[in-house]
Amino acid sequence: MKKQKQHKFLASFSSDRLTLSFCVALALVLWLLVKLSEEFITTREVTIEYLLPKDRSFVETPPASLITTVKGTGWNLMSNYLNHKETLIKFNLPEKPSFTINGSILKNKIEQELTSLNIQDINYDFILLNMDGLDQKRLPIRLVSDLGFAPQHQLKDSLLFQPDSVDIAGPPTLIDSLQEWPTEILKMKKLKSSFNTTLPLVQPDNLELKLTPKEITVSATVEQNTQKDLFIPVQVLNGHDSLDFFPQKIRISCIVGLSNYDRLSSSDFTLEANFAEVSQNSTNNTLPINLSKVPAFVKQVKLDKESVEYFLVKAE
């Protein structure tokens, strides 16, 4: 008997919960229908496309989009949002050096796209477009690099890059003054092997400038280096027969790549001491040494002595 009463109670309780849930859901639906029938204000992004005449370009890049404030019922706003369609307005531009799109034209274009919404405001009162002819110029590329090498390694030759020039197109007012175009920084550390890589060019700040190509190929051969010592004769300039000096040769040390080690000789260097630089009242009998000739493929050249001593020899 107790079990039957308990079963009836549970059945009645479940039925009441189901009724309550249905009522709550119905109330929510009715509330949502009421809210969606009300009007709301929100914003929408509108993309702008400019159709330029042939061989024309912008002096300054115009805005690619604008923000409009719109008003509409919840139903219309939800329908517009769920549609996921980009709001796009287009303008065919005339053959003029400048052209202004005023706010009323912008609003009218947007209204043609957002027909179910009321356009309240636009974040542009007008858009001023300055146009110029489209010109092209070829510029040499300036390679920007920051290379670091492993101990006892260096470049065998100069960095090679292809192409060595870039074609740039845009308004004459922007490209006439350009003389070269840089790359992004080629940064490599602890190099000990040859490499071949691509490197992008710096992209223009002004979007109206177009580069072709946008990147280059850079290659280099890396080799080991070592130290080499040589004795170089000193040449005295503006001297005379009674002038003698010591030492006659100066030892130098330098760093050279292995590929150039054997062909490097003392004739590749010139050491000079200019007697004309000596003051007549000088009590110092030394001449500073000037290293006037150094091959391009060596580095870190060091001299054992920075000067020579001179003295006058009396004729017998």
C-alpha positions as CSV (number, residue, x, y, z in Angstrom):
1,M,0.0,0.0,0.0
2,K,2.8,2.4,0.9
3,K,4.6,1.5,-2.4
4,Q,1.5,2.4,-4.4
5,K,1.2,5.8,-2.7
6,Q,4.9,6.5,-3.2
7,H,4.6,5.6,-6.9
8,K,1.6,8.0,-7.4
9,F,3.5,10.8,-5.6
10,L,6.6,10.4,-7.9
11,A,4.4,10.4,-11.0
12,S,2.6,13.5,-9.9
13,F,5.9,15.3,-9.1
14,S,7.4,14.4,-12.5
15,S,4.3,15.7,-14.3
16,D,4.5,19.0,-12.3
17,R,8.2,19.5,-13.2
18,L,7.4,18.9,-16.9
19,T,4.6,21.4,-16.9
20,L,6.8,24.0,-15.1
21,S,9.7,23.5,-17.6
22,F,7.3,24.0,-20.5
23,C,5.9,27.2,-19.0
24,V,9.4,28.6,-18.4
25,A,10.5,27.7,-22.0
26,L,7.3,29.3,-23.4
27,A,7.9,32.4,-21.3
28,L,11.5,32.7,-22.6
29,V,10.4,32.3,-26.2
30,L,7.7,35.0,-25.7
31,W,10.3,37.3,-24.1
32,L,12.7,36.7,-26.9
33,L,10.0,37.5,-29.5
34,V,9.2,40.7,-27.7
35,K,12.9,41.8,-27.5
36,L,13.6,41.0,-31.1
37,S,10.7,43.2,-32.1
38,E,12.3,46.1,-30.4
39,E,14.8,48.4,-32.1
40,F,18.6,48.5,-31.3
41,I,21.5,50.6,-32.3
42,T,24.9,49.0,-33.2
43,T,27.8,49.4,-35.7
44,R,28.8,47.7,-38.9
45,E,32.0,47.7,-40.9
46,V,31.7,48.6,-44.5
47,T,34.4,47.7,-47.1
48,I,35.2,50.3,-49.8
49,E,36.5,49.4,-53.2
50,Y,37.8,52.1,-55.5
51,L,37.8,51.5,-59.3
52,L,40.7,53.6,-60.7
53,P,41.0,54.6,-64.4
54,K,43.7,52.8,-66.3
55,D,47.3,54.0,-65.6
56,R,46.2,56.0,-62.5
57,S,47.2,55.5,-58.9
58,F,46.5,57.1,-55.5
59,V,49.1,59.5,-54.1
60,E,48.0,58.4,-50.6
61,T,46.2,55.2,-49.8
62,P,42.5,55.9,-49.1
63,P,40.6,54.2,-46.3
64,A,39.8,50.6,-47.1
65,S,36.7,50.5,-44.9
66,L,34.5,52.7,-42.7
67,I,32.3,52.2,-39.6
68,T,28.6,53.0,-39.8
69,T,26.1,53.2,-36.9
70,V,22.9,51.5,-37.8
71,K,19.5,51.1,-36.2
72,G,17.0,48.2,-36.7
73,T,14.8,45.7,-35.0
74,G,16.4,42.7,-33.4
75,W,15.1,40.5,-36.2
76,N,16.7,42.6,-38.9
77,L,20.0,42.9,-37.0
78,M,20.1,39.2,-36.3
79,S,19.3,38.4,-40.0
80,N,22.1,40.7,-41.2
81,Y,24.6,39.2,-38.7
82,L,23.7,35.6,-39.6
83,N,24.0,36.3,-43.3
84,H,27.8,36.7,-42.9
85,K,27.9,38.7,-46.1
86,E,30.5,41.4,-46.4
87,T,29.1,44.8,-46.8
88,L,30.8,46.3,-49.9
89,I,30.4,49.6,-51.6
90,K,32.2,50.5,-54.9
91,F,33.1,53.8,-56.5
92,N,34.1,54.3,-60.2
93,L,36.5,57.2,-60.1
94,P,36.8,59.9,-62.8
95,E,39.9,61.0,-64.7
96,K,40.7,63.8,-62.2
97,P,43.7,64.7,-60.1
98,S,41.4,64.8,-57.0
99,F,37.9,63.7,-56.2
100,T,35.8,64.0,-53.0
101,I,33.2,61.5,-51.9
102,N,31.0,63.4,-49.5
103,G,29.0,61.9,-46.6
104,S,25.7,61.9,-48.3
105,I,27.0,59.8,-51.2
106,L,28.6,57.3,-48.7
107,K,25.4,57.1,-46.8
108,N,23.3,56.5,-49.9
109,K,25.7,53.7,-51.0
110,I,25.5,52.0,-47.7
111,E,21.7,52.2,-47.6
112,Q,21.6,50.4,-50.9
113,E,23.5,47.5,-49.3
114,L,21.9,47.5,-45.8
115,T,18.3,47.9,-47.0
116,S,16.7,46.5,-43.8
117,L,18.6,48.8,-41.5
118,N,18.4,52.5,-40.8
119,I,21.8,54.3,-41.2
120,Q,22.3,56.7,-38.3
121,D,25.9,57.9,-38.7
122,I,29.2,57.3,-40.6
123,N,32.7,57.8,-39.1
124,Y,33.7,59.9,-42.2
125,D,32.2,63.2,-43.2
126,F,34.0,62.9,-46.6
127,I,36.8,61.0,-48.3
128,L,39.3,63.0,-50.3
129,L,41.1,61.1,-53.1
130,N,44.3,62.4,-54.7
131,M,45.3,60.7,-57.9
132,D,48.3,60.8,-60.1
133,G,49.7,59.0,-63.2
134,L,51.2,55.5,-62.8
135,D,55.0,55.5,-63.3
136,Q,57.6,52.8,-63.1
137,K,61.3,52.9,-62.1
138,R,64.1,50.4,-61.8
139,L,66.2,50.8,-58.6
140,P,69.4,49.0,-57.5
141,I,68.9,46.8,-54.4
142,R,70.9,47.6,-51.3
143,L,71.7,44.5,-49.3
144,V,71.5,45.0,-45.5
145,S,73.3,42.3,-43.6
146,D,74.6,41.5,-40.1
147,L,76.8,38.4,-40.3
148,G,78.7,36.7,-37.5
149,F,81.2,33.9,-38.1
150,A,82.4,31.0,-36.1
151,P,86.0,31.3,-34.9
152,Q,88.6,31.2,-37.8
153,H,85.9,31.5,-40.5
154,Q,85.1,34.3,-43.0
155,L,83.6,35.1,-46.4
156,K,85.6,33.8,-49.3
157,D,84.1,36.4,-51.6
158,S,81.5,39.2,-51.5
159,L,77.9,38.3,-50.9
160,L,76.1,37.5,-54.1
161,F,72.4,38.3,-54.6
162,Q,70.0,38.0,-57.5
163,P,68.3,40.0,-58.9
164,D,70.3,43.1,-58.1
165,S,67.5,45.6,-59.0
166,V,63.8,46.0,-58.4
167,D,61.0,47.5,-60.5
168,I,58.8,49.9,-58.4
169,A,55.5,51.3,-59.7
170,G,53.5,54.1,-58.3
171,P,52.8,57.8,-58.5
172,P,55.7,59.9,-59.9
173,T,55.6,62.1,-56.9
174,L,56.5,59.1,-54.7
175,I,59.1,57.4,-56.8
176,D,61.0,60.2,-58.5
177,S,63.3,60.8,-55.5
178,L,64.1,57.2,-54.9
179,Q,67.6,56.1,-55.6
180,E,67.8,52.5,-54.2
181,W,65.7,50.0,-52.3
182,P,66.8,48.1,-49.2
183,T,66.3,44.5,-48.1
184,E,65.3,43.3,-44.7
185,I,68.3,42.6,-42.5
186,L,70.1,39.3,-43.3
187,K,71.1,38.3,-39.8
188,M,73.2,35.1,-39.3
189,K,75.5,34.1,-36.5
190,K,78.3,31.6,-36.0
191,L,78.6,30.9,-39.7
192,K,81.0,28.2,-40.8
193,S,79.5,26.9,-44.0
194,S,78.3,28.4,-47.3
195,F,74.7,29.3,-47.6
196,N,71.9,30.1,-50.1
197,T,68.8,31.8,-48.9
198,T,65.9,34.1,-49.8
199,L,65.6,37.5,-48.3
200,P,62.5,39.8,-48.6
201,L,62.7,43.4,-49.6
202,V,61.5,46.1,-47.2
203,Q,57.8,46.6,-48.0
204,P,56.7,50.2,-48.8
205,D,55.0,52.2,-46.1
206,N,52.7,53.6,-48.8
207,L,50.5,50.9,-50.2
208,E,50.4,52.6,-53.6
209,L,53.9,51.6,-54.3
210,K,54.3,48.1,-55.8
211,L,57.5,46.1,-55.9
212,T,58.6,43.5,-58.4
213,P,60.0,41.2,-57.2
214,K,59.4,41.2,-53.5
215,E,62.4,39.1,-52.5
216,I,65.9,38.2,-53.6
217,T,68.2,35.2,-53.4
218,V,71.5,35.7,-51.4
219,S,74.4,33.3,-51.4
220,A,77.9,33.2,-50.1
221,T,80.9,30.9,-49.7
222,V,82.4,30.6,-46.2
223,E,85.9,29.4,-45.7
224,Q,88.4,29.0,-42.9
225,N,91.1,31.6,-42.2
226,T,94.4,31.8,-40.5
227,Q,97.2,34.3,-39.6
228,K,100.1,35.1,-41.9
229,D,103.2,37.1,-41.1
230,L,105.2,39.0,-43.7
231,F,108.2,41.4,-43.7
232,I,107.3,44.6,-45.7
233,P,110.0,47.1,-46.8
234,V,109.5,50.7,-45.8
235,Q,109.5,53.3,-48.5
236,V,110.7,56.8,-47.4
237,L,109.0,59.7,-49.3
238,N,110.7,63.1,-49.8
239,G,114.0,61.8,-48.4
240,H,117.5,62.6,-49.6
241,D,120.8,60.7,-50.1
242,S,122.1,61.5,-46.6
243,L,119.0,60.1,-44.9
244,D,119.0,56.6,-43.5
245,F,116.5,54.9,-41.3
246,F,115.9,51.8,-39.2
247,P,114.4,49.2,-39.5
248,Q,114.3,48.8,-43.2
249,K,111.5,46.3,-43.0
250,I,108.5,46.0,-40.7
251,R,106.9,42.7,-39.8
252,I,103.1,42.7,-40.2
253,S,100.5,40.1,-39.3
254,C,97.1,39.7,-40.9
255,I,94.1,37.3,-41.2
256,V,93.7,35.7,-44.6
257,G,91.4,33.1,-46.0
258,L,92.9,29.7,-46.9
259,S,92.1,30.2,-50.6
260,N,94.4,33.3,-50.7
261,Y,97.1,32.2,-48.2
262,D,99.7,31.1,-50.8
263,R,99.3,34.0,-53.2
264,L,99.5,36.7,-50.5
265,S,103.0,38.2,-50.5
266,S,104.9,41.3,-49.3
267,S,104.3,43.0,-52.6
268,D,100.6,43.2,-51.8
269,F,101.4,45.8,-49.1
270,T,103.0,49.2,-49.1
271,L,104.5,50.9,-46.0
272,E,105.4,54.6,-46.3
273,A,107.2,57.1,-44.1
274,N,107.0,60.7,-45.3
275,F,110.1,62.8,-44.3
276,A,108.2,66.0,-45.4
277,E,106.0,65.6,-42.3
278,V,109.0,66.1,-40.0
279,S,109.2,69.6,-38.4
280,Q,112.5,71.4,-38.6
281,N,112.4,72.1,-34.9
282,S,111.5,68.5,-34.0
283,T,113.8,66.8,-31.5
284,N,112.2,63.5,-32.2
285,N,114.0,61.4,-34.9
286,T,111.1,59.1,-35.7
287,L,108.9,58.9,-38.7
288,P,105.3,57.5,-38.4
289,I,104.5,54.6,-40.8
290,N,101.5,54.7,-43.0
291,L,100.0,51.5,-44.5
292,S,99.0,52.9,-47.9
293,K,98.2,49.6,-49.7
294,V,96.4,46.6,-48.4
295,P,94.7,43.8,-50.4
296,A,91.0,43.7,-50.0
297,F,91.0,40.0,-49.0
298,V,92.9,40.4,-45.7
299,K,91.8,41.9,-42.4
300,Q,93.1,42.7,-38.9
301,V,96.4,43.9,-40.2
302,K,98.9,44.7,-37.4
303,L,102.3,46.2,-37.5
304,D,105.2,45.3,-35.2
305,K,106.3,48.9,-35.2
306,E,104.4,52.1,-35.8
307,S,107.4,54.2,-36.8
308,V,111.0,54.1,-37.9
309,E,114.0,55.9,-36.6
310,Y,115.9,58.1,-39.1
311,F,119.3,59.7,-39.0
312,L,121.5,61.7,-41.3
313,V,124.7,60.3,-42.7
314,K,127.5,62.7,-43.4
315,A,129.1,62.3,-46.8
316,E,132.8,61.3,-46.7
